[in-house]
Amino acid sequence: MREHRLKAIATMIVAVAVFSFMDGVLKFFAMRYPPMEVAALRGATSLPFTLAPVLIAGRLRDLVPRRWPMHLLRGTLSVVVIGGFIYAVRSLSLANAYSVFLAAPLLVAALSVPLLRERLDWRNWLAILVGLAGVLVMLRPSASGLASLGAVAALVGATAYALSGIAVRILTRTDTTVSVVFWTISLMTVFSGAMAAPGWVAIEHGHWKWLLALGVLAAMGQYLLTEAFRSAPPSVVSPFEYTALLWGVGIDRVVWQVLPSARVCLGGGIVIASGLYLIWHERNAPRHPSQQESWQ
């Protein structure tokens, strides 16, 4: 239904804004602590805020998982996503890291065809290819160092994120939103914590307030993101994640006094234009009855 899709789009836009501020805090920690430790802290701080509403409402049964293999897969993918991103923002600005991550929504739309049996016509595929070409523009090696190990880590994380988005769509067919969020965060925390344990660095006293902010923002963003994917096909809501680049530019400018290069702006513009075309085409293309039923 159109109303459901519009609600999903609005939810995705708000989720992106919340995650952008969270990523600013994440970059703060990434510059001071090991990547996997930061990933574990990100998960551990958000768990209480994820559980609190469930406990207050007395709906613990909503946490019962129905597809354990898919939960384990998404937990593993989440470690790759957050680990890749944290490693990226240690050496890149938020805007540069986001510009590489812009490949994720395009990959979600493309992977929705073989994995979710969505239908994309040649115009959609052309838009996806043009958008990926924009990513290549940003990855072109130069003195700025964008095509570095940080950029490679961001691209690996983006690919894992695309697969994770597909997993969300499959999981929410049988599991509740809170179940998906809880088990994803829990498994990510356990996996990344186990990897970080041998080289764990003690948290400085003055950083605990930022851990609290990290937890609140992470829990809010994860819940909104899952709701967006539940309410509409990935090819509809994913392109709105491109607004993260605008937030990244703003945060970089205000906090770190840096701006993206002209190449990043050009490549990001190409990707955003491709995403906007996908949205326009999706909203105006005639829907097959079987397709409409599958998403309601």
C-alpha positions as a Markdown table, in Angstrom:
| # | Residue | x | y | z |
|---|---|---|---|---|
| 1 | Met | 0.0 | 0.0 | 0.0 |
| 2 | Arg | 1.2 | 3.5 | -0.8 |
| 3 | Glu | 0.6 | 4.8 | 2.8 |
| 4 | His | 2.8 | 2.0 | 4.1 |
| 5 | Arg | 5.6 | 2.9 | 1.7 |
| 6 | Leu | 5.5 | 6.6 | 2.5 |
| 7 | Lys | 5.6 | 5.8 | 6.2 |
| 8 | Ala | 8.6 | 3.5 | 5.6 |
| 9 | Ile | 10.4 | 6.2 | 3.7 |
| 10 | Ala | 9.9 | 8.7 | 6.5 |
| 11 | Thr | 11.1 | 6.1 | 9.0 |
| 12 | Met | 14.2 | 5.5 | 7.0 |
| 13 | Ile | 15.0 | 9.2 | 6.7 |
| 14 | Val | 14.7 | 9.6 | 10.5 |
| 15 | Ala | 16.8 | 6.4 | 11.1 |
| 16 | Val | 19.6 | 7.8 | 8.9 |
| 17 | Ala | 19.7 | 11.1 | 10.8 |
| 18 | Val | 19.9 | 9.2 | 14.1 |
| 19 | Phe | 22.6 | 6.9 | 12.8 |
| 20 | Ser | 24.6 | 9.8 | 11.5 |
| 21 | Phe | 24.9 | 11.4 | 14.9 |
| 22 | Met | 25.7 | 8.0 | 16.4 |
| 23 | Asp | 28.5 | 7.6 | 13.8 |
| 24 | Gly | 30.0 | 10.9 | 14.9 |
| 25 | Val | 30.2 | 9.4 | 18.4 |
| 26 | Leu | 31.5 | 6.2 | 16.9 |
| 27 | Lys | 34.3 | 8.0 | 15.2 |
| 28 | Phe | 35.3 | 9.6 | 18.5 |
| 29 | Phe | 35.8 | 6.2 | 20.0 |
| 30 | Ala | 37.3 | 4.7 | 16.9 |
| 31 | Met | 40.2 | 7.2 | 17.1 |
| 32 | Arg | 40.9 | 6.1 | 20.7 |
| 33 | Tyr | 40.1 | 2.3 | 21.0 |
| 34 | Pro | 40.5 | -0.9 | 18.9 |
| 35 | Pro | 37.8 | -1.4 | 16.2 |
| 36 | Met | 36.4 | -4.6 | 17.6 |
| 37 | Glu | 36.3 | -3.2 | 21.1 |
| 38 | Val | 34.3 | -0.2 | 19.7 |
| 39 | Ala | 31.9 | -2.6 | 18.0 |
| 40 | Ala | 31.4 | -4.5 | 21.2 |
| 41 | Leu | 30.8 | -1.3 | 23.1 |
| 42 | Arg | 28.3 | -0.1 | 20.5 |
| 43 | Gly | 26.3 | -3.2 | 20.9 |
| 44 | Ala | 26.5 | -3.5 | 24.7 |
| 45 | Thr | 25.4 | 0.1 | 25.3 |
| 46 | Ser | 22.3 | -0.3 | 23.1 |
| 47 | Leu | 21.1 | -3.6 | 24.6 |
| 48 | Pro | 19.5 | -2.1 | 27.8 |
| 49 | Phe | 17.6 | 0.5 | 25.7 |
| 50 | Thr | 16.4 | -2.3 | 23.4 |
| 51 | Leu | 15.2 | -4.5 | 26.2 |
| 52 | Ala | 13.6 | -1.9 | 28.5 |
| 53 | Pro | 10.5 | -1.3 | 26.4 |
| 54 | Val | 9.9 | -5.0 | 26.1 |
| 55 | Leu | 10.3 | -5.6 | 29.8 |
| 56 | Ile | 8.0 | -2.6 | 30.6 |
| 57 | Ala | 5.3 | -3.9 | 28.2 |
| 58 | Gly | 5.7 | -7.5 | 29.6 |
| 59 | Arg | 6.2 | -8.9 | 26.0 |
| 60 | Leu | 9.2 | -11.1 | 26.5 |
| 61 | Arg | 7.6 | -13.6 | 24.2 |
| 62 | Asp | 8.3 | -11.2 | 21.3 |
| 63 | Leu | 12.0 | -11.9 | 21.7 |
| 64 | Val | 11.6 | -15.6 | 20.8 |
| 65 | Pro | 13.5 | -16.2 | 17.6 |
| 66 | Arg | 12.0 | -18.4 | 14.9 |
| 67 | Arg | 14.8 | -18.6 | 12.4 |
| 68 | Trp | 18.1 | -19.1 | 14.3 |
| 69 | Pro | 20.3 | -19.7 | 11.2 |
| 70 | Met | 19.2 | -16.3 | 9.8 |
| 71 | His | 19.8 | -14.6 | 13.1 |
| 72 | Leu | 23.3 | -16.1 | 13.3 |
| 73 | Leu | 23.9 | -15.0 | 9.7 |
| 74 | Arg | 22.8 | -11.4 | 10.4 |
| 75 | Gly | 24.8 | -11.3 | 13.6 |
| 76 | Thr | 27.9 | -12.3 | 11.7 |
| 77 | Leu | 27.2 | -9.8 | 8.9 |
| 78 | Ser | 26.7 | -7.1 | 11.5 |
| 79 | Val | 30.2 | -7.7 | 12.9 |
| 80 | Val | 31.6 | -7.2 | 9.4 |
| 81 | Val | 29.5 | -4.1 | 8.8 |
| 82 | Ile | 30.4 | -2.3 | 12.0 |
| 83 | Gly | 34.0 | -3.5 | 12.0 |
| 84 | Gly | 34.5 | -2.3 | 8.5 |
| 85 | Phe | 32.9 | 1.0 | 9.2 |
| 86 | Ile | 34.8 | 1.7 | 12.4 |
| 87 | Tyr | 38.1 | 0.8 | 10.7 |
| 88 | Ala | 37.1 | 3.2 | 7.8 |
| 89 | Val | 36.3 | 6.2 | 10.0 |
| 90 | Arg | 39.6 | 5.9 | 11.8 |
| 91 | Ser | 41.4 | 7.1 | 8.7 |
| 92 | Leu | 38.6 | 8.7 | 6.6 |
| 93 | Ser | 36.2 | 11.6 | 7.3 |
| 94 | Leu | 32.6 | 10.6 | 7.9 |
| 95 | Ala | 31.6 | 12.0 | 4.5 |
| 96 | Asn | 34.3 | 10.0 | 2.7 |
| 97 | Ala | 33.3 | 6.8 | 4.6 |
| 98 | Tyr | 29.7 | 7.4 | 3.8 |
| 99 | Ser | 30.4 | 8.0 | 0.2 |
| 100 | Val | 31.8 | 4.5 | -0.1 |
| 101 | Phe | 28.9 | 3.1 | 1.9 |
| 102 | Leu | 26.5 | 4.6 | -0.6 |
| 103 | Ala | 27.1 | 1.5 | -2.6 |
| 104 | Ala | 25.0 | -0.5 | -0.1 |
| 105 | Pro | 21.5 | 0.6 | -1.1 |
| 106 | Leu | 22.4 | 0.0 | -4.8 |
| 107 | Leu | 23.6 | -3.5 | -3.8 |
| 108 | Val | 20.4 | -4.1 | -1.8 |
| 109 | Ala | 18.3 | -3.2 | -4.8 |
| 110 | Ala | 20.3 | -5.5 | -7.1 |
| 111 | Leu | 20.4 | -8.4 | -4.6 |
| 112 | Ser | 16.7 | -8.2 | -4.0 |
| 113 | Val | 16.1 | -9.7 | -7.5 |
| 114 | Pro | 17.8 | -13.1 | -7.0 |
| 115 | Leu | 17.2 | -13.3 | -3.2 |
| 116 | Leu | 13.8 | -11.8 | -2.8 |
| 117 | Arg | 12.5 | -12.3 | -6.3 |
| 118 | Glu | 11.7 | -8.7 | -6.9 |
| 119 | Arg | 11.5 | -7.4 | -10.4 |
| 120 | Leu | 13.6 | -4.6 | -11.8 |
| 121 | Asp | 13.5 | -3.5 | -15.4 |
| 122 | Trp | 16.4 | -2.4 | -17.6 |
| 123 | Arg | 16.0 | 1.2 | -16.4 |
| 124 | Asn | 16.5 | 0.2 | -12.8 |
| 125 | Trp | 19.5 | -1.8 | -13.7 |
| 126 | Leu | 20.9 | 1.1 | -15.7 |
| 127 | Ala | 20.5 | 3.4 | -12.7 |
| 128 | Ile | 22.2 | 0.9 | -10.4 |
| 129 | Leu | 25.2 | 0.6 | -12.8 |
| 130 | Val | 25.5 | 4.3 | -13.1 |
| 131 | Gly | 25.4 | 4.6 | -9.3 |
| 132 | Leu | 28.1 | 2.0 | -8.9 |
| 133 | Ala | 30.1 | 4.0 | -11.5 |
| 134 | Gly | 29.8 | 7.0 | -9.2 |
| 135 | Val | 31.3 | 4.9 | -6.4 |
| 136 | Leu | 34.2 | 4.0 | -8.7 |
| 137 | Val | 34.7 | 7.7 | -9.3 |
| 138 | Met | 35.1 | 8.2 | -5.5 |
| 139 | Leu | 37.4 | 5.2 | -5.2 |
| 140 | Arg | 39.8 | 6.3 | -7.9 |
| 141 | Pro | 43.3 | 6.4 | -6.3 |
| 142 | Ser | 44.7 | 9.9 | -5.6 |
| 143 | Ala | 46.8 | 11.9 | -3.2 |
| 144 | Ser | 43.8 | 12.3 | -0.9 |
| 145 | Gly | 44.1 | 8.6 | 0.1 |
| 146 | Leu | 40.4 | 7.8 | -0.3 |
| 147 | Ala | 41.3 | 4.6 | -2.2 |
| 148 | Ser | 43.0 | 3.3 | 0.9 |
| 149 | Leu | 42.6 | 0.4 | 3.3 |
| 150 | Gly | 40.0 | 2.5 | 5.0 |
| 151 | Ala | 38.0 | 2.8 | 1.8 |
| 152 | Val | 38.4 | -1.0 | 1.1 |
| 153 | Ala | 37.1 | -1.7 | 4.7 |
| 154 | Ala | 34.1 | 0.6 | 4.0 |
| 155 | Leu | 33.3 | -1.2 | 0.7 |
| 156 | Val | 33.5 | -4.6 | 2.5 |
| 157 | Gly | 31.2 | -3.3 | 5.2 |
| 158 | Ala | 28.8 | -1.9 | 2.6 |
| 159 | Thr | 28.6 | -5.3 | 0.9 |
| 160 | Ala | 27.9 | -7.0 | 4.2 |
| 161 | Tyr | 25.3 | -4.4 | 5.0 |
| 162 | Ala | 23.5 | -5.0 | 1.7 |
| 163 | Leu | 23.3 | -8.7 | 2.6 |
| 164 | Ser | 22.2 | -7.9 | 6.1 |
| 165 | Gly | 19.4 | -5.7 | 4.7 |
| 166 | Ile | 18.1 | -8.7 | 2.7 |
| 167 | Ala | 18.3 | -10.9 | 5.8 |
| 168 | Val | 16.1 | -8.3 | 7.7 |
| 169 | Arg | 13.5 | -8.5 | 5.0 |
| 170 | Ile | 13.4 | -12.3 | 5.3 |
| 171 | Leu | 13.5 | -12.4 | 9.1 |
| 172 | Thr | 10.6 | -10.0 | 9.6 |
| 173 | Arg | 8.3 | -12.3 | 7.7 |
| 174 | Thr | 8.3 | -14.6 | 10.7 |
| 175 | Asp | 10.0 | -12.7 | 13.6 |
| 176 | Thr | 9.0 | -9.5 | 15.4 |
| 177 | Thr | 11.0 | -6.3 | 14.9 |
| 178 | Val | 12.2 | -6.3 | 18.5 |
| 179 | Ser | 13.4 | -9.9 | 18.1 |
| 180 | Val | 15.4 | -9.1 | 15.0 |
| 181 | Val | 16.9 | -6.0 | 16.7 |
| 182 | Phe | 17.7 | -7.8 | 20.0 |
| 183 | Trp | 19.4 | -10.8 | 18.5 |
| 184 | Thr | 21.3 | -8.9 | 15.9 |
| 185 | Ile | 22.8 | -6.6 | 18.6 |
| 186 | Ser | 23.3 | -9.4 | 21.1 |
| 187 | Leu | 25.2 | -11.7 | 18.6 |
| 188 | Met | 27.2 | -8.8 | 17.3 |
| 189 | Thr | 28.2 | -7.8 | 20.8 |
| 190 | Val | 29.2 | -11.4 | 21.7 |
| 191 | Phe | 31.2 | -12.0 | 18.5 |
| 192 | Ser | 33.0 | -8.7 | 18.5 |
| 193 | Gly | 33.6 | -8.8 | 22.2 |
| 194 | Ala | 35.3 | -12.2 | 21.9 |
| 195 | Met | 37.5 | -10.9 | 19.2 |
| 196 | Ala | 38.4 | -7.8 | 21.2 |
| 197 | Ala | 39.0 | -9.5 | 24.5 |
| 198 | Pro | 42.7 | -10.2 | 24.1 |
| 199 | Gly | 43.6 | -6.6 | 23.4 |
| 200 | Trp | 40.9 | -4.8 | 25.5 |
| 201 | Val | 41.7 | -1.2 | 26.5 |
| 202 | Ala | 40.2 | 0.3 | 29.6 |
| 203 | Ile | 37.6 | 3.0 | 29.1 |
| 204 | Glu | 38.6 | 6.4 | 30.3 |
| 205 | His | 36.4 | 7.9 | 33.0 |
| 206 | Gly | 35.4 | 11.0 | 30.9 |
| 207 | His | 34.2 | 8.8 | 28.0 |
| 208 | Trp | 31.3 | 7.0 | 29.8 |
| 209 | Lys | 28.8 | 9.8 | 29.0 |
| 210 | Trp | 29.6 | 9.3 | 25.3 |
| 211 | Leu | 29.0 | 5.6 | 25.7 |
| 212 | Leu | 25.5 | 6.4 | 27.1 |
| 213 | Ala | 24.8 | 8.6 | 24.0 |
| 214 | Leu | 26.1 | 5.8 | 21.8 |
| 215 | Gly | 23.7 | 3.3 | 23.3 |
| 216 | Val | 20.6 | 5.5 | 23.0 |
| 217 | Leu | 21.3 | 6.5 | 19.4 |
| 218 | Ala | 22.2 | 3.0 | 18.3 |
| 219 | Ala | 19.0 | 1.5 | 19.8 |
| 220 | Met | 16.8 | 4.2 | 18.3 |
| 221 | Gly | 18.4 | 3.9 | 14.9 |
| 222 | Gln | 18.3 | 0.1 | 14.7 |
| 223 | Tyr | 14.7 | 0.0 | 15.6 |
| 224 | Leu | 13.7 | 2.6 | 13.0 |
| 225 | Leu | 15.8 | 0.9 | 10.4 |
| 226 | Thr | 14.2 | -2.5 | 11.0 |
| 227 | Glu | 10.7 | -0.9 | 10.9 |
| 228 | Ala | 11.5 | 0.7 | 7.5 |
| 229 | Phe | 12.6 | -2.6 | 6.0 |
| 230 | Arg | 9.6 | -4.3 | 7.4 |
| 231 | Ser | 7.1 | -1.8 | 5.9 |
| 232 | Ala | 8.3 | -1.7 | 2.3 |
| 233 | Pro | 10.6 | -3.5 | -0.2 |
| 234 | Pro | 14.3 | -2.8 | 0.2 |
| 235 | Ser | 14.4 | -1.2 | -3.3 |
| 236 | Val | 12.0 | 1.5 | -2.0 |
| 237 | Val | 13.5 | 2.5 | 1.3 |
| 238 | Ser | 17.2 | 1.8 | 0.8 |
| 239 | Pro | 17.9 | 4.8 | -1.6 |
| 240 | Phe | 17.0 | 7.2 | 1.2 |
| 241 | Glu | 20.0 | 6.2 | 3.1 |
| 242 | Tyr | 21.9 | 8.5 | 0.7 |
| 243 | Thr | 20.9 | 11.4 | 2.9 |
| 244 | Ala | 23.6 | 10.2 | 5.3 |
| 245 | Leu | 26.1 | 12.0 | 3.1 |
| 246 | Leu | 24.5 | 15.3 | 3.8 |
| 247 | Trp | 24.6 | 14.6 | 7.5 |
| 248 | Gly | 28.2 | 13.4 | 7.3 |
| 249 | Val | 29.3 | 16.6 | 5.5 |
| 250 | Gly | 27.7 | 18.7 | 8.1 |
| 251 | Ile | 29.1 | 16.8 | 11.1 |
| 252 | Asp | 32.6 | 16.8 | 9.5 |
| 253 | Arg | 32.4 | 20.6 | 9.0 |
| 254 | Val | 31.2 | 21.4 | 12.5 |
| 255 | Val | 33.2 | 18.9 | 14.5 |
| 256 | Trp | 36.4 | 18.3 | 12.5 |
| 257 | Gln | 36.5 | 21.3 | 10.2 |
| 258 | Val | 36.9 | 19.2 | 7.0 |
| 259 | Leu | 35.0 | 19.1 | 3.8 |
| 260 | Pro | 34.8 | 16.3 | 1.1 |
| 261 | Ser | 36.9 | 16.6 | -2.0 |
| 262 | Ala | 35.4 | 17.6 | -5.4 |
| 263 | Arg | 35.7 | 13.9 | -6.6 |
| 264 | Val | 33.7 | 12.7 | -3.6 |
| 265 | Cys | 31.0 | 15.3 | -4.3 |
| 266 | Leu | 30.9 | 14.3 | -8.0 |
| 267 | Gly | 30.7 | 10.6 | -7.3 |
| 268 | Gly | 28.3 | 11.1 | -4.4 |
| 269 | Gly | 26.1 | 13.2 | -6.7 |
| 270 | Ile | 26.0 | 10.5 | -9.3 |
| 271 | Val | 25.0 | 7.9 | -6.7 |
| 272 | Ile | 22.3 | 10.1 | -5.2 |
| 273 | Ala | 20.9 | 10.9 | -8.6 |
| 274 | Ser | 20.8 | 7.2 | -9.4 |
| 275 | Gly | 19.0 | 6.5 | -6.1 |
| 276 | Leu | 16.5 | 9.3 | -6.7 |
| 277 | Tyr | 15.7 | 7.8 | -10.1 |
| 278 | Leu | 15.1 | 4.4 | -8.6 |
| 279 | Ile | 12.6 | 6.0 | -6.2 |
| 280 | Trp | 10.9 | 7.9 | -9.0 |
| 281 | His | 10.7 | 4.9 | -11.2 |
| 282 | Glu | 9.4 | 2.6 | -8.4 |
| 283 | Arg | 6.6 | 5.0 | -7.5 |
| 284 | Asn | 5.5 | 5.5 | -11.1 |
| 285 | Ala | 5.9 | 2.0 | -12.5 |
| 286 | Pro | 2.7 | -0.2 | -12.7 |
| 287 | Arg | 2.6 | -2.9 | -10.0 |
| 288 | His | 1.8 | -6.5 | -10.8 |
| 289 | Pro | -0.9 | -7.8 | -8.5 |
| 290 | Ser | 1.3 | -10.6 | -7.2 |
| 291 | Gln | 4.0 | -8.1 | -6.3 |
| 292 | Gln | 1.5 | -5.9 | -4.4 |
| 293 | Glu | 0.2 | -8.8 | -2.4 |
| 294 | Ser | 3.7 | -10.0 | -1.4 |
| 295 | Trp | 4.6 | -6.8 | 0.3 |
| 296 | Gln | 1.3 | -6.1 | 2.2 |
